[in-house]
Amino acid sequence: MILQIETPALLFGATSLILLAYTNRFLTIATIVRGLKKHIRKSKTIRFYWKSKT
């Protein structure tokens, strides 16, 4: 296997972009969870609605 000089440079850039994507995804999910938690505390009740398939 021949390792060119450009290979580490490309991998370094790709790694930072992948980490940035996962950070954005985590922040989005955390925002949704916080909003749901605030909504549940505001309503003080948890209701689940189930649809029956029969």
mmCIF entry with sequence, helices, sheets and N, C-alpha, C, O atoms, coordinates in Angstrom:
data_MODEL
# 
_entry.id   MODEL 
# 
_entity.id                         1 
_entity.type                       polymer 
_entity.pdbx_number_of_molecules   1 
# 
_entity_poly.entity_id                      1 
_entity_poly.type                           'polypeptide(L)' 
_entity_poly.nstd_linkage                   no 
_entity_poly.nstd_monomer                   no 
_entity_poly.pdbx_seq_one_letter_code       MILQIETPALLFGATSLILLAYTNRFLTIATIVRGLKKHIRKSKTIRFYWKSKT 
_entity_poly.pdbx_seq_one_letter_code_can   MILQIETPALLFGATSLILLAYTNRFLTIATIVRGLKKHIRKSKTIRFYWKSKT 
_entity_poly.pdbx_strand_id                 A 
# 
loop_
_entity_poly_seq.entity_id 
_entity_poly_seq.num 
_entity_poly_seq.mon_id 
_entity_poly_seq.hetero 
1 1  MET n 
1 2  ILE n 
1 3  LEU n 
1 4  GLN n 
1 5  ILE n 
1 6  GLU n 
1 7  THR n 
1 8  PRO n 
1 9  ALA n 
1 10 LEU n 
1 11 LEU n 
1 12 PHE n 
1 13 GLY n 
1 14 ALA n 
1 15 THR n 
1 16 SER n 
1 17 LEU n 
1 18 ILE n 
1 19 LEU n 
1 20 LEU n 
1 21 ALA n 
1 22 TYR n 
1 23 THR n 
1 24 ASN n 
1 25 ARG n 
1 26 PHE n 
1 27 LEU n 
1 28 THR n 
1 29 ILE n 
1 30 ALA n 
1 31 THR n 
1 32 ILE n 
1 33 VAL n 
1 34 ARG n 
1 35 GLY n 
1 36 LEU n 
1 37 LYS n 
1 38 LYS n 
1 39 HIS n 
1 40 ILE n 
1 41 ARG n 
1 42 LYS n 
1 43 SER n 
1 44 LYS n 
1 45 THR n 
1 46 ILE n 
1 47 ARG n 
1 48 PHE n 
1 49 TYR n 
1 50 TRP n 
1 51 LYS n 
1 52 SER n 
1 53 LYS n 
1 54 THR n 
# 
_struct_asym.id          A 
_struct_asym.entity_id   1 
# 
_struct_conf.conf_type_id            HELX_P 
_struct_conf.id                      HELX_P1 
_struct_conf.pdbx_PDB_helix_id       AA1 
_struct_conf.beg_label_comp_id       GLU 
_struct_conf.beg_label_asym_id       A 
_struct_conf.beg_label_seq_id        6 
_struct_conf.pdbx_beg_PDB_ins_code   ? 
_struct_conf.end_label_comp_id       SER 
_struct_conf.end_label_asym_id       A 
_struct_conf.end_label_seq_id        43 
_struct_conf.pdbx_end_PDB_ins_code   ? 
_struct_conf.beg_auth_comp_id        GLU 
_struct_conf.beg_auth_asym_id        A 
_struct_conf.beg_auth_seq_id         6 
_struct_conf.end_auth_comp_id        SER 
_struct_conf.end_auth_asym_id        A 
_struct_conf.end_auth_seq_id         43 
_struct_conf.pdbx_PDB_helix_class    1 
_struct_conf.details                 ? 
_struct_conf.pdbx_PDB_helix_length   38 
# 
_struct_conf_type.id          HELX_P 
_struct_conf_type.criteria    ? 
_struct_conf_type.reference   ? 
# 
loop_
_atom_site.group_PDB 
_atom_site.id 
_atom_site.type_symbol 
_atom_site.label_atom_id 
_atom_site.label_alt_id 
_atom_site.label_comp_id 
_atom_site.label_asym_id 
_atom_site.label_entity_id 
_atom_site.label_seq_id 
_atom_site.pdbx_PDB_ins_code 
_atom_site.Cartn_x 
_atom_site.Cartn_y 
_atom_site.Cartn_z 
_atom_site.occupancy 
_atom_site.B_iso_or_equiv 
_atom_site.pdbx_formal_charge 
_atom_site.auth_seq_id 
_atom_site.auth_comp_id 
_atom_site.auth_asym_id 
_atom_site.auth_atom_id 
_atom_site.pdbx_PDB_model_num 
ATOM 1   N N  . MET A 1 1  ? 0.846   -1.180 0.000  1.00 0.00 ? 1  MET A N  1 
ATOM 2   C CA . MET A 1 1  ? 0.000   0.000  0.000  1.00 0.00 ? 1  MET A CA 1 
ATOM 3   C C  . MET A 1 1  ? 0.886   1.236  0.000  1.00 0.00 ? 1  MET A C  1 
ATOM 4   O O  . MET A 1 1  ? 1.797   1.361  0.817  1.00 0.00 ? 1  MET A O  1 
ATOM 5   N N  . ILE A 1 2  ? 0.612   2.129  -0.908 1.00 0.00 ? 2  ILE A N  1 
ATOM 6   C CA . ILE A 1 2  ? 1.379   3.366  -1.014 1.00 0.00 ? 2  ILE A CA 1 
ATOM 7   C C  . ILE A 1 2  ? 0.541   4.495  -0.432 1.00 0.00 ? 2  ILE A C  1 
ATOM 8   O O  . ILE A 1 2  ? -0.593  4.724  -0.854 1.00 0.00 ? 2  ILE A O  1 
ATOM 9   N N  . LEU A 1 3  ? 1.112   5.197  0.543  1.00 0.00 ? 3  LEU A N  1 
ATOM 10  C CA . LEU A 1 3  ? 0.419   6.313  1.187  1.00 0.00 ? 3  LEU A CA 1 
ATOM 11  C C  . LEU A 1 3  ? 0.930   7.617  0.590  1.00 0.00 ? 3  LEU A C  1 
ATOM 12  O O  . LEU A 1 3  ? 2.078   8.006  0.805  1.00 0.00 ? 3  LEU A O  1 
ATOM 13  N N  . GLN A 1 4  ? 0.077   8.271  -0.146 1.00 0.00 ? 4  GLN A N  1 
ATOM 14  C CA . GLN A 1 4  ? 0.453   9.542  -0.761 1.00 0.00 ? 4  GLN A CA 1 
ATOM 15  C C  . GLN A 1 4  ? 0.441   10.656 0.285  1.00 0.00 ? 4  GLN A C  1 
ATOM 16  O O  . GLN A 1 4  ? -0.161  10.501 1.348  1.00 0.00 ? 4  GLN A O  1 
ATOM 17  N N  . ILE A 1 5  ? 1.079   11.737 0.002  1.00 0.00 ? 5  ILE A N  1 
ATOM 18  C CA . ILE A 1 5  ? 1.128   12.871 0.935  1.00 0.00 ? 5  ILE A CA 1 
ATOM 19  C C  . ILE A 1 5  ? -0.242  13.558 1.055  1.00 0.00 ? 5  ILE A C  1 
ATOM 20  O O  . ILE A 1 5  ? -0.517  14.202 2.067  1.00 0.00 ? 5  ILE A O  1 
ATOM 21  N N  . GLU A 1 6  ? -1.085  13.429 0.053  1.00 0.00 ? 6  GLU A N  1 
ATOM 22  C CA . GLU A 1 6  ? -2.401  14.078 0.079  1.00 0.00 ? 6  GLU A CA 1 
ATOM 23  C C  . GLU A 1 6  ? -3.405  13.322 0.944  1.00 0.00 ? 6  GLU A C  1 
ATOM 24  O O  . GLU A 1 6  ? -4.382  13.918 1.399  1.00 0.00 ? 6  GLU A O  1 
ATOM 25  N N  . THR A 1 7  ? -3.197  12.045 1.182  1.00 0.00 ? 7  THR A N  1 
ATOM 26  C CA . THR A 1 7  ? -4.169  11.228 1.904  1.00 0.00 ? 7  THR A CA 1 
ATOM 27  C C  . THR A 1 7  ? -4.426  11.732 3.327  1.00 0.00 ? 7  THR A C  1 
ATOM 28  O O  . THR A 1 7  ? -5.591  11.906 3.685  1.00 0.00 ? 7  THR A O  1 
ATOM 29  N N  . PRO A 1 8  ? -3.410  11.975 4.157  1.00 0.00 ? 8  PRO A N  1 
ATOM 30  C CA . PRO A 1 8  ? -3.703  12.496 5.497  1.00 0.00 ? 8  PRO A CA 1 
ATOM 31  C C  . PRO A 1 8  ? -4.392  13.858 5.481  1.00 0.00 ? 8  PRO A C  1 
ATOM 32  O O  . PRO A 1 8  ? -5.229  14.143 6.337  1.00 0.00 ? 8  PRO A O  1 
ATOM 33  N N  . ALA A 1 9  ? -4.044  14.690 4.518  1.00 0.00 ? 9  ALA A N  1 
ATOM 34  C CA . ALA A 1 9  ? -4.672  16.010 4.427  1.00 0.00 ? 9  ALA A CA 1 
ATOM 35  C C  . ALA A 1 9  ? -6.158  15.882 4.120  1.00 0.00 ? 9  ALA A C  1 
ATOM 36  O O  . ALA A 1 9  ? -6.970  16.614 4.687  1.00 0.00 ? 9  ALA A O  1 
ATOM 37  N N  . LEU A 1 10 ? -6.520  14.977 3.246  1.00 0.00 ? 10 LEU A N  1 
ATOM 38  C CA . LEU A 1 10 ? -7.940  14.764 2.924  1.00 0.00 ? 10 LEU A CA 1 
ATOM 39  C C  . LEU A 1 10 ? -8.683  14.146 4.096  1.00 0.00 ? 10 LEU A C  1 
ATOM 40  O O  . LEU A 1 10 ? -9.814  14.536 4.384  1.00 0.00 ? 10 LEU A O  1 
ATOM 41  N N  . LEU A 1 11 ? -8.066  13.193 4.774  1.00 0.00 ? 11 LEU A N  1 
ATOM 42  C CA . LEU A 1 11 ? -8.715  12.557 5.916  1.00 0.00 ? 11 LEU A CA 1 
ATOM 43  C C  . LEU A 1 11 ? -8.910  13.527 7.072  1.00 0.00 ? 11 LEU A C  1 
ATOM 44  O O  . LEU A 1 11 ? -9.925  13.459 7.766  1.00 0.00 ? 11 LEU A O  1 
ATOM 45  N N  . PHE A 1 12 ? -7.970  14.418 7.288  1.00 0.00 ? 12 PHE A N  1 
ATOM 46  C CA . PHE A 1 12 ? -8.090  15.390 8.364  1.00 0.00 ? 12 PHE A CA 1 
ATOM 47  C C  . PHE A 1 12 ? -9.287  16.313 8.144  1.00 0.00 ? 12 PHE A C  1 
ATOM 48  O O  . PHE A 1 12 ? -10.045 16.587 9.075  1.00 0.00 ? 12 PHE A O  1 
ATOM 49  N N  . GLY A 1 13 ? -9.451  16.786 6.923  1.00 0.00 ? 13 GLY A N  1 
ATOM 50  C CA . GLY A 1 13 ? -10.597 17.642 6.602  1.00 0.00 ? 13 GLY A CA 1 
ATOM 51  C C  . GLY A 1 13 ? -11.917 16.907 6.721  1.00 0.00 ? 13 GLY A C  1 
ATOM 52  O O  . GLY A 1 13 ? -12.900 17.466 7.207  1.00 0.00 ? 13 GLY A O  1 
ATOM 53  N N  . ALA A 1 14 ? -11.948 15.669 6.285  1.00 0.00 ? 14 ALA A N  1 
ATOM 54  C CA . ALA A 1 14 ? -13.178 14.879 6.344  1.00 0.00 ? 14 ALA A CA 1 
ATOM 55  C C  . ALA A 1 14 ? -13.565 14.588 7.790  1.00 0.00 ? 14 ALA A C  1 
ATOM 56  O O  . ALA A 1 14 ? -14.749 14.585 8.127  1.00 0.00 ? 14 ALA A O  1 
ATOM 57  N N  . THR A 1 15 ? -12.586 14.346 8.636  1.00 0.00 ? 15 THR A N  1 
ATOM 58  C CA . THR A 1 15 ? -12.867 14.050 10.042 1.00 0.00 ? 15 THR A CA 1 
ATOM 59  C C  . THR A 1 15 ? -13.537 15.224 10.734 1.00 0.00 ? 15 THR A C  1 
ATOM 60  O O  . THR A 1 15 ? -14.493 15.038 11.487 1.00 0.00 ? 15 THR A O  1 
ATOM 61  N N  . SER A 1 16 ? -13.050 16.420 10.488 1.00 0.00 ? 16 SER A N  1 
ATOM 62  C CA . SER A 1 16 ? -13.660 17.583 11.133 1.00 0.00 ? 16 SER A CA 1 
ATOM 63  C C  . SER A 1 16 ? -15.083 17.823 10.624 1.00 0.00 ? 16 SER A C  1 
ATOM 64  O O  . SER A 1 16 ? -15.947 18.245 11.393 1.00 0.00 ? 16 SER A O  1 
ATOM 65  N N  . LEU A 1 17 ? -15.333 17.562 9.357  1.00 0.00 ? 17 LEU A N  1 
ATOM 66  C CA . LEU A 1 17 ? -16.688 17.721 8.825  1.00 0.00 ? 17 LEU A CA 1 
ATOM 67  C C  . LEU A 1 17 ? -17.649 16.686 9.405  1.00 0.00 ? 17 LEU A C  1 
ATOM 68  O O  . LEU A 1 17 ? -18.806 17.003 9.683  1.00 0.00 ? 17 LEU A O  1 
ATOM 69  N N  . ILE A 1 18 ? -17.182 15.458 9.587  1.00 0.00 ? 18 ILE A N  1 
ATOM 70  C CA . ILE A 1 18 ? -18.026 14.418 10.180 1.00 0.00 ? 18 ILE A CA 1 
ATOM 71  C C  . ILE A 1 18 ? -18.364 14.768 11.623 1.00 0.00 ? 18 ILE A C  1 
ATOM 72  O O  . ILE A 1 18 ? -19.511 14.620 12.044 1.00 0.00 ? 18 ILE A O  1 
ATOM 73  N N  . LEU A 1 19 ? -17.377 15.231 12.383 1.00 0.00 ? 19 LEU A N  1 
ATOM 74  C CA . LEU A 1 19 ? -17.626 15.624 13.769 1.00 0.00 ? 19 LEU A CA 1 
ATOM 75  C C  . LEU A 1 19 ? -18.590 16.802 13.841 1.00 0.00 ? 19 LEU A C  1 
ATOM 76  O O  . LEU A 1 19 ? -19.433 16.854 14.737 1.00 0.00 ? 19 LEU A O  1 
ATOM 77  N N  . LEU A 1 20 ? -18.481 17.733 12.924 1.00 0.00 ? 20 LEU A N  1 
ATOM 78  C CA . LEU A 1 20 ? -19.391 18.876 12.882 1.00 0.00 ? 20 LEU A CA 1 
ATOM 79  C C  . LEU A 1 20 ? -20.820 18.421 12.597 1.00 0.00 ? 20 LEU A C  1 
ATOM 80  O O  . LEU A 1 20 ? -21.764 18.936 13.196 1.00 0.00 ? 20 LEU A O  1 
ATOM 81  N N  . ALA A 1 21 ? -20.983 17.472 11.699 1.00 0.00 ? 21 ALA A N  1 
ATOM 82  C CA . ALA A 1 21 ? -22.317 16.960 11.370 1.00 0.00 ? 21 ALA A CA 1 
ATOM 83  C C  . ALA A 1 21 ? -22.952 16.274 12.578 1.00 0.00 ? 21 ALA A C  1 
ATOM 84  O O  . ALA A 1 21 ? -24.131 16.483 12.863 1.00 0.00 ? 21 ALA A O  1 
ATOM 85  N N  . TYR A 1 22 ? -22.171 15.457 13.289 1.00 0.00 ? 22 TYR A N  1 
ATOM 86  C CA . TYR A 1 22 ? -22.723 14.781 14.462 1.00 0.00 ? 22 TYR A CA 1 
ATOM 87  C C  . TYR A 1 22 ? -23.030 15.765 15.583 1.00 0.00 ? 22 TYR A C  1 
ATOM 88  O O  . TYR A 1 22 ? -23.992 15.568 16.326 1.00 0.00 ? 22 TYR A O  1 
ATOM 89  N N  . THR A 1 23 ? -22.235 16.818 15.717 1.00 0.00 ? 23 THR A N  1 
ATOM 90  C CA . THR A 1 23 ? -22.507 17.838 16.731 1.00 0.00 ? 23 THR A CA 1 
ATOM 91  C C  . THR A 1 23 ? -23.828 18.533 16.440 1.00 0.00 ? 23 THR A C  1 
ATOM 92  O O  . THR A 1 23 ? -24.637 18.732 17.346 1.00 0.00 ? 23 THR A O  1 
ATOM 93  N N  . ASN A 1 24 ? -24.054 18.902 15.192 1.00 0.00 ? 24 ASN A N  1 
ATOM 94  C CA . ASN A 1 24 ? -25.312 19.555 14.817 1.00 0.00 ? 24 ASN A CA 1 
ATOM 95  C C  . ASN A 1 24 ? -26.500 18.631 15.052 1.00 0.00 ? 24 ASN A C  1 
ATOM 96  O O  . ASN A 1 24 ? -27.555 19.078 15.503 1.00 0.00 ? 24 ASN A O  1 
ATOM 97  N N  . ARG A 1 25 ? -26.335 17.348 14.750 1.00 0.00 ? 25 ARG A N  1 
ATOM 98  C CA . ARG A 1 25 ? -27.425 16.395 14.963 1.00 0.00 ? 25 ARG A CA 1 
ATOM 99  C C  . ARG A 1 25 ? -27.738 16.264 16.452 1.00 0.00 ? 25 ARG A C  1 
ATOM 100 O O  . ARG A 1 25 ? -28.906 16.237 16.840 1.00 0.00 ? 25 ARG A O  1 
ATOM 101 N N  . PHE A 1 26 ? -26.700 16.182 17.289 1.00 0.00 ? 26 PHE A N  1 
ATOM 102 C CA . PHE A 1 26 ? -26.901 16.079 18.729 1.00 0.00 ? 26 PHE A CA 1 
ATOM 103 C C  . PHE A 1 26 ? -27.601 17.319 19.273 1.00 0.00 ? 26 PHE A C  1 
ATOM 104 O O  . PHE A 1 26 ? -28.508 17.201 20.098 1.00 0.00 ? 26 PHE A O  1 
ATOM 105 N N  . LEU A 1 27 ? -27.196 18.502 18.826 1.00 0.00 ? 27 LEU A N  1 
ATOM 106 C CA . LEU A 1 27 ? -27.813 19.735 19.311 1.00 0.00 ? 27 LEU A CA 1 
ATOM 107 C C  . LEU A 1 27 ? -29.279 19.820 18.899 1.00 0.00 ? 27 LEU A C  1 
ATOM 108 O O  . LEU A 1 27 ? -30.108 20.316 19.662 1.00 0.00 ? 27 LEU A O  1 
ATOM 109 N N  . THR A 1 28 ? -29.601 19.347 17.713 1.00 0.00 ? 28 THR A N  1 
ATOM 110 C CA . THR A 1 28 ? -30.993 19.351 17.261 1.00 0.00 ? 28 THR A CA 1 
ATOM 111 C C  . THR A 1 28 ? -31.849 18.412 18.105 1.00 0.00 ? 28 THR A C  1 
ATOM 112 O O  . THR A 1 28 ? -32.953 18.771 18.514 1.00 0.00 ? 28 THR A O  1 
ATOM 113 N N  . ILE A 1 29 ? -31.341 17.217 18.363 1.00 0.00 ? 29 ILE A N  1 
ATOM 114 C CA . ILE A 1 29 ? -32.088 16.262 19.183 1.00 0.00 ? 29 ILE A CA 1 
ATOM 115 C C  . ILE A 1 29 ? -32.245 16.791 20.606 1.00 0.00 ? 29 ILE A C  1 
ATOM 116 O O  . ILE A 1 29 ? -33.309 16.639 21.205 1.00 0.00 ? 29 ILE A O  1 
ATOM 117 N N  . ALA A 1 30 ? -31.197 17.410 21.154 1.00 0.00 ? 30 ALA A N  1 
ATOM 118 C CA . ALA A 1 30 ? -31.270 17.963 22.508 1.00 0.00 ? 30 ALA A CA 1 
ATOM 119 C C  . ALA A 1 30 ? -32.312 19.074 22.586 1.00 0.00 ? 30 ALA A C  1 
ATOM 120 O O  . ALA A 1 30 ? -33.024 19.179 23.585 1.00 0.00 ? 30 ALA A O  1 
ATOM 121 N N  . THR A 1 31 ? -32.412 19.900 21.555 1.00 0.00 ? 31 THR A N  1 
ATOM 122 C CA . THR A 1 31 ? -33.406 20.968 21.526 1.00 0.00 ? 31 THR A CA 1 
ATOM 123 C C  . THR A 1 31 ? -34.819 20.398 21.504 1.00 0.00 ? 31 THR A C  1 
ATOM 124 O O  . THR A 1 31 ? -35.711 20.913 22.179 1.00 0.00 ? 31 THR A O  1 
ATOM 125 N N  . ILE A 1 32 ? -35.023 19.348 20.737 1.00 0.00 ? 32 ILE A N  1 
ATOM 126 C CA . ILE A 1 32 ? -36.344 18.714 20.674 1.00 0.00 ? 32 ILE A CA 1 
ATOM 127 C C  . ILE A 1 32 ? -36.720 18.114 22.026 1.00 0.00 ? 32 ILE A C  1 
ATOM 128 O O  . ILE A 1 32 ? -37.858 18.259 22.474 1.00 0.00 ? 32 ILE A O  1 
ATOM 129 N N  . VAL A 1 33 ? -35.771 17.442 22.677 1.00 0.00 ? 33 VAL A N  1 
ATOM 130 C CA . VAL A 1 33 ? -36.046 16.827 23.980 1.00 0.00 ? 33 VAL A CA 1 
ATOM 131 C C  . VAL A 1 33 ? -36.353 17.896 25.017 1.00 0.00 ? 33 VAL A C  1 
ATOM 132 O O  . VAL A 1 33 ? -37.270 17.729 25.821 1.00 0.00 ? 33 VAL A O  1 
ATOM 133 N N  . ARG A 1 34 ? -35.603 18.992 25.010 1.00 0.00 ? 34 ARG A N  1 
ATOM 134 C CA . ARG A 1 34 ? -35.873 20.072 25.963 1.00 0.00 ? 34 ARG A CA 1 
ATOM 135 C C  . ARG A 1 34 ? -37.258 20.673 25.741 1.00 0.00 ? 34 ARG A C  1 
ATOM 136 O O  . ARG A 1 34 ? -37.965 20.984 26.699 1.00 0.00 ? 34 ARG A O  1 
ATOM 137 N N  . GLY A 1 35 ? -37.646 20.836 24.473 1.00 0.00 ? 35 GLY A N  1 
ATOM 138 C CA . GLY A 1 35 ? -38.974 21.363 24.174 1.00 0.00 ? 35 GLY A CA 1 
ATOM 139 C C  . GLY A 1 35 ? -40.079 20.432 24.645 1.00 0.00 ? 35 GLY A C  1 
ATOM 140 O O  . GLY A 1 35 ? -41.090 20.885 25.181 1.00 0.00 ? 35 GLY A O  1 
ATOM 141 N N  . LEU A 1 36 ? -39.890 19.130 24.447 1.00 0.00 ? 36 LEU A N  1 
ATOM 142 C CA . LEU A 1 36 ? -40.885 18.170 24.923 1.00 0.00 ? 36 LEU A CA 1 
ATOM 143 C C  . LEU A 1 36 ? -40.967 18.166 26.445 1.00 0.00 ? 36 LEU A C  1 
ATOM 144 O O  . LEU A 1 36 ? -42.054 18.073 27.015 1.00 0.00 ? 36 LEU A O  1 
ATOM 145 N N  . LYS A 1 37 ? -39.825 18.267 27.091 1.00 0.00 ? 37 LYS A N  1 
ATOM 146 C CA . LYS A 1 37 ? -39.813 18.289 28.551 1.00 0.00 ? 37 LYS A CA 1 
ATOM 147 C C  . LYS A 1 37 ? -40.544 19.521 29.080 1.00 0.00 ? 37 LYS A C  1 
ATOM 148 O O  . LYS A 1 37 ? -41.305 19.430 30.043 1.00 0.00 ? 37 LYS A O  1 
ATOM 149 N N  . LYS A 1 38 ? -40.313 20.670 28.447 1.00 0.00 ? 38 LYS A N  1 
ATOM 150 C CA . LYS A 1 38 ? -40.998 21.902 28.853 1.00 0.00 ? 38 LYS A CA 1 
ATOM 151 C C  . LYS A 1 38 ? -42.503 21.780 28.631 1.00 0.00 ? 38 LYS A C  1 
ATOM 152 O O  . LYS A 1 38 ? -43.294 22.229 29.461 1.00 0.00 ? 38 LYS A O  1 
ATOM 153 N N  . HIS A 1 39 ? -42.893 21.179 27.524 1.00 0.00 ? 39 HIS A N  1 
ATOM 154 C CA . HIS A 1 39 ? -44.310 20.996 27.211 1.00 0.00 ? 39 HIS A CA 1 
ATOM 155 C C  . HIS A 1 39 ? -44.980 20.080 28.236 1.00 0.00 ? 39 HIS A C  1 
ATOM 156 O O  . HIS A 1 39 ? -46.096 20.354 28.675 1.00 0.00 ? 39 HIS A O  1 
ATOM 157 N N  . ILE A 1 40 ? -44.308 19.000 28.615 1.00 0.00 ? 40 ILE A N  1 
ATOM 158 C CA . ILE A 1 40 ? -44.878 18.064 29.590 1.00 0.00 ? 40 ILE A CA 1 
ATOM 159 C C  . ILE A 1 40 ? -45.005 18.726 30.953 1.00 0.00 ? 40 ILE A C  1 
ATOM 160 O O  . ILE A 1 40 ? -46.012 18.550 31.638 1.00 0.00 ? 40 ILE A O  1 
ATOM 161 N N  . ARG A 1 41 ? -43.992 19.486 31.349 1.00 0.00 ? 41 ARG A N  1 
ATOM 162 C CA . ARG A 1 41 ? -44.075 20.174 32.641 1.00 0.00 ? 41 ARG A CA 1 
ATOM 163 C C  . ARG A 1 41 ? -45.178 21.224 32.641 1.00 0.00 ? 41 ARG A C  1 
ATOM 164 O O  . ARG A 1 41 ? -45.830 21.440 33.662 1.00 0.00 ? 41 ARG A O  1 
ATOM 165 N N  . LYS A 1 42 ? -45.390 21.877 31.502 1.00 0.00 ? 42 LYS A N  1 
ATOM 166 C CA . LYS A 1 42 ? -46.422 22.901 31.407 1.00 0.00 ? 42 LYS A CA 1 
ATOM 167 C C  . LYS A 1 42 ? -47.814 22.282 31.498 1.00 0.00 ? 42 LYS A C  1 
ATOM 168 O O  . LYS A 1 42 ? -48.688 22.830 32.170 1.00 0.00 ? 42 LYS A O  1 
ATOM 169 N N  . SER A 1 43 ? -48.028 21.164 30.839 1.00 0.00 ? 43 SER A N  1 
ATOM 170 C CA . SER A 1 43 ? -49.351 20.539 30.844 1.00 0.00 ? 43 SER A CA 1 
ATOM 171 C C  . SER A 1 43 ? -49.573 19.671 32.079 1.00 0.00 ? 43 SER A C  1 
ATOM 172 O O  . SER A 1 43 ? -50.719 19.397 32.436 1.00 0.00 ? 43 SER A O  1 
ATOM 173 N N  . LYS A 1 44 ? -48.498 19.232 32.739 1.00 0.00 ? 44 LYS A N  1 
ATOM 174 C CA . LYS A 1 44 ? -48.531 18.426 33.962 1.00 0.00 ? 44 LYS A CA 1 
ATOM 175 C C  . LYS A 1 44 ? -49.243 17.096 33.796 1.00 0.00 ? 44 LYS A C  1 
ATOM 176 O O  . LYS A 1 44 ? -49.541 16.430 34.788 1.00 0.00 ? 44 LYS A O  1 
ATOM 177 N N  . THR A 1 45 ? -49.513 16.707 32.599 1.00 0.00 ? 45 THR A N  1 
ATOM 178 C CA . THR A 1 45 ? -50.077 15.384 32.350 1.00 0.00 ? 45 THR A CA 1 
ATOM 179 C C  . THR A 1 45 ? -49.397 14.791 31.133 1.00 0.00 ? 45 THR A C  1 
ATOM 180 O O  . THR A 1 45 ? -48.977 15.499 30.218 1.00 0.00 ? 45 THR A O  1 
ATOM 181 N N  . ILE A 1 46 ? -49.303 13.496 31.150 1.00 0.00 ? 46 ILE A N  1 
ATOM 182 C CA . ILE A 1 46 ? -48.765 12.783 29.998 1.00 0.00 ? 46 ILE A CA 1 
ATOM 183 C C  . ILE A 1 46 ? -49.883 11.909 29.462 1.00 0.00 ? 46 ILE A C  1 
ATOM 184 O O  . ILE A 1 46 ? -50.433 11.073 30.179 1.00 0.00 ? 46 ILE A O  1 
ATOM 185 N N  . ARG A 1 47 ? -50.206 12.106 28.224 1.00 0.00 ? 47 ARG A N  1 
ATOM 186 C CA . ARG A 1 47 ? -51.264 11.321 27.605 1.00 0.00 ? 47 ARG A CA 1 
ATOM 187 C C  . ARG A 1 47 ? -50.688 10.613 26.387 1.00 0.00 ? 47 ARG A C  1 
ATOM 188 O O  . ARG A 1 47 ? -49.990 11.207 25.566 1.00 0.00 ? 47 ARG A O  1 
ATOM 189 N N  . PHE A 1 48 ? -50.994 9.363  26.300 1.00 0.00 ? 48 PHE A N  1 
ATOM 190 C CA . PHE A 1 48 ? -50.581 8.585  25.150 1.00 0.00 ? 48 PHE A CA 1 
ATOM 191 C C  . PHE A 1 48 ? -51.827 8.150  24.397 1.00 0.00 ? 48 PHE A C  1 
ATOM 192 O O  . PHE A 1 48 ? -52.784 7.650  24.988 1.00 0.00 ? 48 PHE A O  1 
ATOM 193 N N  . TYR A 1 49 ? -51.802 8.343  23.110 1.00 0.00 ? 49 TYR A N  1 
ATOM 194 C CA . TYR A 1 49 ? -52.925 7.952  22.281 1.00 0.00 ? 49 TYR A CA 1 
ATOM 195 C C  . TYR A 1 49 ? -52.474 6.791  21.393 1.00 0.00 ? 49 TYR A C  1 
ATOM 196 O O  . TYR A 1 49 ? -51.507 6.905  20.641 1.00 0.00 ? 49 TYR A O  1 
ATOM 197 N N  . TRP A 1 50 ? -53.177 5.702  21.495 1.00 0.00 ? 50 TRP A N  1 
ATOM 198 C CA . TRP A 1 50 ? -52.842 4.510  20.728 1.00 0.00 ? 50 TRP A CA 1 
ATOM 199 C C  . TRP A 1 50 ? -53.905 4.290  19.676 1.00 0.00 ? 50 TRP A C  1 
ATOM 200 O O  . TRP A 1 50 ? -55.101 4.376  19.955 1.00 0.00 ? 50 TRP A O  1 
ATOM 201 N N  . LYS A 1 51 ? -53.470 4.011  18.485 1.00 0.00 ? 51 LYS A N  1 
ATOM 202 C CA . LYS A 1 51 ? -54.409 3.659  17.423 1.00 0.00 ? 51 LYS A CA 1 
ATOM 203 C C  . LYS A 1 51 ? -54.472 2.132  17.333 1.00 0.00 ? 51 LYS A C  1 
ATOM 204 O O  . LYS A 1 51 ? -53.447 1.458  17.232 1.00 0.00 ? 51 LYS A O  1 
ATOM 205 N N  . SER A 1 52 ? -55.664 1.620  17.370 1.00 0.00 ? 52 SER A N  1 
ATOM 206 C CA . SER A 1 52 ? -55.786 0.168  17.226 1.00 0.00 ? 52 SER A CA 1 
ATOM 207 C C  . SER A 1 52 ? -55.893 -0.163 15.753 1.00 0.00 ? 52 SER A C  1 
ATOM 208 O O  . SER A 1 52 ? -56.529 0.557  14.982 1.00 0.00 ? 52 SER A O  1 
ATOM 209 N N  . LYS A 1 53 ? -55.270 -1.251 15.377 1.00 0.00 ? 53 LYS A N  1 
ATOM 210 C CA . LYS A 1 53 ? -55.275 -1.654 13.969 1.00 0.00 ? 53 LYS A CA 1 
ATOM 211 C C  . LYS A 1 53 ? -56.409 -2.637 13.663 1.00 0.00 ? 53 LYS A C  1 
ATOM 212 O O  . LYS A 1 53 ? -56.499 -3.148 12.547 1.00 0.00 ? 53 LYS A O  1 
ATOM 213 N N  . THR A 1 54 ? -57.258 -2.899 14.627 1.00 0.00 ? 54 THR A N  1 
ATOM 214 C CA . THR A 1 54 ? -58.347 -3.846 14.368 1.00 0.00 ? 54 THR A CA 1 
ATOM 215 C C  . THR A 1 54 ? -59.581 -3.164 13.900 1.00 0.00 ? 54 THR A C  1 
ATOM 216 O O  . THR A 1 54 ? -60.588 -3.821 13.638 1.00 0.00 ? 54 THR A O  1 
# 
